[in-house]
Amino acid sequence: MLERKQIKGRTQVTFVLPDDTPEGPVSVVGDFNHWNPAAHPLRSRGDGTRAASVALPAHGSHSFRYLAAGDHWFDDEHADAHDGVNGRVHT
């Protein structure tokens, strides 16, 4: 799931997954963090979900995927669009 909040010409996008699916650590990676899995790990929010927030320029579009333990890449079914193997988020 994607949550958005407008902040002074930027869009804060929060990438949200269930706390236990998939098991183990998960990061959101994309063109906004040079596909670096250490940049945005999802953290537990205490409500049964885990999330990571990224501030992105407004009126843009970015590719992203999730990376879980065991080198397991997967997409977000709630992405705004898909371009092949990547999800897209529009800000």
C-alpha positions in Angstrom: 0.0 0.0 0.0 1.2 3.5 -0.7 0.3 6.5 1.5 1.0 10.1 0.4 1.3 13.4 2.1 2.1 16.8 0.4 4.9 18.8 2.1 6.1 22.1 0.6 6.5 21.1 -3.0 7.4 17.5 -2.2 5.4 14.3 -1.7 6.1 12.1 1.3 5.4 8.6 0.1 5.1 5.9 2.7 5.5 2.3 1.5 3.5 0.0 3.7 3.4 -3.8 4.0 2.0 -6.3 6.6 4.4 -6.8 9.5 4.8 -10.6 8.8 4.5 -11.0 5.1 7.0 -11.8 3.9 8.9 -12.8 7.0 12.2 -11.1 7.8 13.6 -7.8 6.8 12.3 -5.9 3.8 13.5 -2.7 2.1 12.0 -0.5 -0.5 14.4 0.2 -3.3 14.1 2.3 -6.4 15.5 5.0 -8.6 15.0 7.5 -5.8 17.7 5.7 -3.6 19.9 4.3 -6.4 18.4 0.8 -5.8 20.3 0.7 -2.4 18.6 -1.9 -0.1 20.2 -0.3 3.0 18.7 3.1 2.3 15.0 2.5 3.3 14.3 -0.6 5.4 10.7 -1.0 6.5 10.2 -0.7 10.2 7.3 -1.9 12.4 4.6 0.7 13.1 2.9 -1.2 15.9 -0.4 -1.5 14.1 0.4 -4.8 12.3 2.2 -3.0 9.4 5.7 -1.9 8.7 6.7 1.0 6.6 9.4 3.3 5.2 8.8 6.9 4.1 10.6 8.8 1.3 10.3 12.5 0.4 10.1 12.8 -3.4 9.8 15.8 -5.7 6.1 16.6 -6.5 4.8 15.9 -10.0 7.2 13.0 -10.7 7.1 9.3 -11.3 9.5 6.7 -9.8 10.3 3.0 -10.2 10.5 0.8 -7.1 10.4 -2.7 -5.8 10.7 -4.5 -2.5 13.7 -6.6 -1.5 13.2 -9.2 1.2 15.5 -11.7 2.9 17.0 -14.3 0.7 17.3 -11.9 -2.3 13.5 -12.1 -2.8 12.4 -9.2 -5.0 8.7 -8.5 -5.3 6.2 -5.8 -6.4 3.5 -3.8 -4.7 0.1 -4.7 -6.1 -1.1 -1.3 -5.1 1.5 0.6 -7.2 0.2 3.4 -9.4 1.4 1.6 -12.5 4.0 -1.1 -13.6 6.7 -0.8 -16.1 7.8 -4.4 -16.7 9.2 -5.8 -13.4 9.0 -2.5 -11.4 6.1 -0.7 -9.7 5.7 3.0 -10.4 4.7 5.6 -7.9 3.4 9.0 -9.1 3.9 12.0 -6.8 
